[in-house]
Amino acid sequence: MVFDFLADGSNAPRWRTGVRSISLRSGTAGQVGAEYAQQLDGPGGRSIPGDYRITRADRPGRFEFEVIAGPLRPRGVYSVLTSGASSVVTFALTAEPTGFMRLMTRTIRKTMAAEVAQLMTAKRILEETPTP
């Protein structure tokens, strides 16, 4: 359940505050090759693209993605370790700013840390959702 929730990008607006819109552009939700068109809150209240593609999906334990549109192209990894009724999720984002984006390193780090911190919102939503 945790893996499916996180891997399906259509759930992102429920727990990631910076997502303005997201839709599955191609592929199957949560599977390798799935591409999501995503608009994010950007500087100055502008909307910026953050389209991404799932590059690995080893259900129920791990999935990886890469951002394919936008000013920064991070890669992310979610790992889900489930034992009984509980799960431990780890999330890592990596990015190598180039050009003008190098000047924004401090802001980028802050934004990426905020993305990781939003996992607590996902946790709350999952805990409040009844299991079938």
Sequence and secondary structure as in RCSB ss.txt:
>XXXX:A:sequence
MVFDFLADGSNAPRWRTGVRSISLRSGTAGQVGAEYAQQLDGPGGRSIPGDYRITRADRPGRFEFEVIAGPLRPR
GVYSVLTSGASSVVTFALTAEPTGFMRLMTRTIRKTMAAEVAQLMTAKRILEETPTP
>XXXX:A:secstr
 HHHHHH GGGHHHH TTEEEEEEEES TTSTT EEEEEEE GGG EEE  EEEEEEETTTEEEEEE SSS   E
EEEEEEEETTEEEEEEEEE    GGGGGGHHHHHHHHHHHHHTHHHHHHHHHHS   
